[in-house]
Amino acid sequence: MKILLIMDPGISVPPKLYGGHERLVSLFAKEYHEAGHEVTLLAGPESECEGTTVTFGVNDLERSNWQKSKETLFVWKYLLQNGNKFDLIHNFGRLIYLLPILNFKAKKIMTYGRPVSRKGIKIVTSLPNKNLIFTACSDYCVSTGNVAGKWETVYNAIDFSLYELNSHVEPNAPLMFLGRLDKIKGVHTAIKVAKETNNKLVIAGNISHTPDNYAYFKNEIEPQIDGEQVKYVGPLNDVDKNYYLRQSKALLFPIEWDEPFGMVMTEAMACGTPVIAFKRGSVPEVIENGITGFIVTNKDEMIHALASIEFINRKKCRELAESRFDTPIIAKKYLSI
């Protein structure tokens, strides 16, 4: 089968550091290629895959709307010239990319990893189309856009081979917070939990440069980083994530928004590290309560759950997560669609 994968420019595929969907696209390109399919990747500069790569646009998340318009025109031209050559066109980028080929015979999967614009779905499905399926990374995420068209839930994947199981950690092992250091991610709550339980906390992730979140980090988080009880280690690549996650006794995920999926939860589970998370968005779908972690609703419940973290079997935690979220499992789901 000939497969075209599309990703927005902005971050290369695969990403060097942060880039959840870019990492997904890279994993699926590899998995499809190894399964014997002919893969073409359409993505931003410096992107590469095991098949053929066509690059376009610029890698700048702050690029202008004019630049994005030029990128859309590039994709339209490419698809109009080549769309009928593919059996499957799997789009992780903007929905508007598919506009010229909605009625082409190729099967088309439009995948979402964030809340969906219902207006866009209504417009596209009102136009002549065939073989178009929408997917999103959780039932919660599907619910944000399922107003028209055919929808399926397909969870996000990670490469479990990149993560090593640590079946036992000492009682004084640190807690961990991993994610973008925006207020809605809740790192301030993770710090409170660590301090109130006399645990060490390792914080990892990108510092946001939006004015409100940068001020949040400088005023509320940075003053509490002492390098001893609360340590900040910056953004992490896959090797570093494996190192820090596997030595942690739990990942804290005290989100203050409806997370569409939260790949960091599965990355922790791949190391056997259970997750204690607030019951928002996809959390009840990702965590098996009492097996891969605990689902709680506030800081006090998070502290209470932490007292039971030693009863989680870390080997079973990884095994269950691998059976649900490893790349071959998810790639087969897409191909079955």
Secondary structure as GFF3:
##gff-version 3
##sequence-region A 1 337
A	DSSP	beta_strand	2	6	.	.	.	ID=ss1
A	DSSP	alpha_helix	20	34	.	.	.	ID=ss2
A	DSSP	beta_strand	38	43	.	.	.	ID=ss3
A	DSSP	beta_strand	52	55	.	.	.	ID=ss4
A	DSSP	alpha_helix	65	82	.	.	.	ID=ss5
A	DSSP	three_ten_helix	83	85	.	.	.	ID=ss6
A	DSSP	beta_strand	88	91	.	.	.	ID=ss7
A	DSSP	three_ten_helix	95	101	.	.	.	ID=ss8
A	DSSP	beta_strand	107	112	.	.	.	ID=ss9
A	DSSP	alpha_helix	118	126	.	.	.	ID=ss10
A	DSSP	beta_strand	132	136	.	.	.	ID=ss11
A	DSSP	alpha_helix	139	143	.	.	.	ID=ss12
A	DSSP	beta_strand	151	153	.	.	.	ID=ss13
A	DSSP	three_ten_helix	160	162	.	.	.	ID=ss14
A	DSSP	beta_strand	175	178	.	.	.	ID=ss15
A	DSSP	three_ten_helix	183	185	.	.	.	ID=ss16
A	DSSP	alpha_helix	187	196	.	.	.	ID=ss17
A	DSSP	beta_strand	201	204	.	.	.	ID=ss18
A	DSSP	alpha_helix	211	216	.	.	.	ID=ss19
A	DSSP	pi_helix	217	221	.	.	.	ID=ss20
A	DSSP	three_ten_helix	222	224	.	.	.	ID=ss21
A	DSSP	beta_strand	230	232	.	.	.	ID=ss22
A	DSSP	alpha_helix	238	246	.	.	.	ID=ss23
A	DSSP	beta_strand	250	253	.	.	.	ID=ss24
A	DSSP	alpha_helix	263	270	.	.	.	ID=ss25
A	DSSP	beta_strand	275	278	.	.	.	ID=ss26
A	DSSP	alpha_helix	283	286	.	.	.	ID=ss27
A	DSSP	beta_strand	293	296	.	.	.	ID=ss28
A	DSSP	alpha_helix	299	306	.	.	.	ID=ss29
A	DSSP	three_ten_helix	309	311	.	.	.	ID=ss30
A	DSSP	alpha_helix	314	325	.	.	.	ID=ss31
A	DSSP	alpha_helix	327	336	.	.	.	ID=ss32
###
